[in-house]
Amino acid sequence: MNLTFEPMTRELAGEIAAWRYPAPYQRYGYTDDDSRETVARFVDPRYRFFAGLEGGDLIAFRSFGEDGQVRGGDYAGDFLDTGGGLRPDLTGRGLGPAVITQGLAFGHGRFGTCRFRVTVADFNRRALRACEKVGFQPIQHFRRESDGEPFTVLVIDLGAVAPPRRTR
């Protein structure tokens, strides 16, 4: 897998807004009712969303900044928050670590930082395992303010570990 990342466009955001995930991951999908808001958020430069393309096909996205934060967590420190998603038909195939690694390499080049932070819902064991395979370490557990759902905050310092390598 060889991803290229480019700034999010309305067309690509519209594709993501149509993604639907199976249970229990359906909460990561978007509804037709909120597709206009979803597209607007994905193209808002404050949230720094980027499309992950392979051979011109949209397969993933990454965000860098406040969009990766969840209310209730402690986000002190000089880490760049990141989050992302993988196209639903590609989930569960072990692609997560490669997508995350390539996203971190892109983020390092684009934003000049080696220190990244990710926040993952505790129920999402696949995402937690993928992050840990890449080298993220958990530093915090908390409950979201709005509904008490548990989350884990993980960090990685690429300057303290070998830089991420592209995995297949």
Secondary structure, 3 states (H helix, E strand, C coil): CCCEEEECCHHHHHHHHCCCCCCCHHHHCCCHHHHHHHHHHHHCHHHCEEEEEECCEEEEEEEECHHHCCCCCCCCCCCEEEEEEECHHHCCCCCHHHHHHHHHHHHHHHHCCCEEEEEEECCCHHHHHHHHHHCCEEEEEEECCCCCCEEEEEEEECCCCCCCCCCC
